[in-house]
């Protein structure tokens, strides 16, 4: 079984972001998507700390640490980019002005519920940030995550056991093993990695999974 690398996952997500889209990339894995958007495709990247028009990550040694995304990572800016107050940024998020958002997750349920901000551990520091606003405000929500936890448990579940970020908000899941749509009839596997059978994918997924025809 050939699991996708993080960059391969990011490239796969980038393929599904269309020309002209306004997109927020969440903290962590999703930030890699910026590095794989084709240069000839106009996609406007948004950051909740008040940026429109981010480009790929800067080359090593070219970082400007006054120019960062919401995850405090150095970013670049494309021609025509803009800065604004974070209140205006949240108005964009809450007002339905983002076409797509790509977030990481601890769990995604079969009905599209998302848990991505807190594991419920007593020593964890809650830090939901703008995730709730993005999950509900974006027209489509993609989740990008590893299929399994470090202990081998599926992150795709019948029902989330962690505190929820949003209800029935996820439309598609991208993992290192598969691309899975969330439909009114349940989870639908669109594709999976070479060397992995559909039956094995079902075994590794913690909710019933159908195969796209």
N, C-alpha and C positions, 0 to 999 in steps of 0.2 A: 504493500500500500504506500503510495507516494503522497504524503500530506503536502499541502501547499505551504510555502513559506509565507511570512507576513507580507513581504512585497508582492508575492503572487496573489495573495488574497486582495491586497489593495488594488492591484491591476485589474482583477476581476470585477471589483466594485466599480472602478472607473469606467469600465466598458459600458455599464448600464446607466451612466449619467449623461443625459442628452445635451445637445447644443442649446445654449441659452438659459440653462438652469441656474437658479440661485440655490446654493448648497451650504449647509453648515456641516463641518467635520468635527465630531466630538473628540474629547481628550483621549489619548492613548492610540491604539491601533488605527482608528479612522484618520488620524492626521497624515498617515502614509499615502492616502488616496491622492493628495495634492501632487505627489511626485510622479503620478502615473496618468494624469489627464493629458490627452494629446494636445500638443501645442497649437494645432489648427482648429481646435474645438473651443468655442467661447463658453466657459463655465465660470460664474462669479462665485467665489468662495467667501463665506461670511464667518466672522468670529464674534462670539457674544460679548467680548470686551470692547467691541466698537470698530470693526474693520470690515470693509467690503473690497474685494479685489486682491485677495492673497494669492501668491504664487507658490511654487514648490519650495522645499526647504533650502536654505542658503548653502553654498559650498563651504566645506570645512575651512575655517579661517576667515570667512566673510560674514560671520554672524554679527548682527547689530542687536545687542541685548536690551535696547530700548524699543525694539520692534518685535513684539511677541504675540502669540495667540493666547487663547483662554487657558491653555495648559502651561503657559510660561515658556514655550519653546520658541526659539528664533524663527522668524518667517521672512519671506520676501514679499514685495508688492509688485503688482503688474501695472502697466500704464492705465491711468484713469481710476486708480484705487482711492478710497476715501476713508477718513477717520471720523468718528462721531462719539457722542456720549453713550455710555452703556445703557442708559434709560431708553434712548432711541433704538439701540440694538435690540433690547428686549421687546420694544413695541413692534419691531419687524418680526420677531419670533412669534409673539403672541397674536399678531394680526394676520397670520396666514400668508406672509409674503415669501416664505422659503418653500421652494419646490421639493427639496429633499433634505433630509438630515441623516447622517451616518453616525451611529453611536455604538459604543461597546456595551457589553452586558454581562452580568453574572448569571442571569437566567432569562429565557424567553419561553412563555407558555404557548400551548397549541392554539389558543384563541387570540394570540397577539399581545397579551399582557407583557410588560417589560419590567424587569428588576435590574437596575444598573448602578445604584448609588450607595447601597449599604447592605452588608451581609448579615446584619443583626448581631454580630459578635459584640460582647459587652465592652471590649477594649477598642472597638473601631470608632473612628471619628466621622460622624455624619457629615457629608459634603455633597449635597444634591446639586448645588450650583444652578445652572440653567437647564438641567436635563428634563425636568418636568415640563417646562415651557416649550422646549424643543420637541419633546415626544408628542405633545398635543397640537402644537402650532404648525409644524411642517406638514405639507400636503402628503408626503410619503416618507416613511421612516424605514431605513435600512439598518440592520444590526450586523456588525462585523465582529466576530469573536472566534476563539478556539471552540471546537465541538465539545471537547471534554475538559473537565477540571484537571488539576495536577494529580488528583487521586483517582481519576478515571471515571468520574460521574458525568452524565450528560448535562450540558447547560440548557438543552432544549427539553422541556418538561411538560407534563399535562397541566400542572398548576404550580405557579411560583410559590416558593416557600420563603423567599426574602421579601423585605418591604418593597412595595411596588412604586415604580416611577410613573407609569401610565397604564391605562386600561385599553386593551384591544387597539393598540396603536402601531404595532410593527406590521409591515407588509411583506418584507423579505429578509431572510437570514443568510449571511455569507459566513461560512466557517472554513477551516483548513481541510475539511472533508467534502463539503457539499454546498449547493445553493438550494435553498428551500423557501417556497412561497407559503404564506399563511392565507388560506382561503376560507370562505364561509363553511366549507365542508371539511376543513382540517388542513394538516400539513401536506404539502405537495413537493416532492423532490424533483427539481428540474435537471440537476446534473450532480455527479460525484466523481471523485478522483480515480485515476487509473489504478487498477489493482484492488479496488474495493467493490465488492458485490453489493447489490441492493439489499439483499438479506442481511449482510453484515452491517450496512448502514442503519437498517432498522433496529438491529440489536444494540447499536451504539447510541440510539436516539431514544430519549425518555418519554416519547409520546407516539401514538400511532402515526404512521407515515405512508402516504400513497405515492405511487410512481406516475410521473407525467407521461401521458401517451404520446 
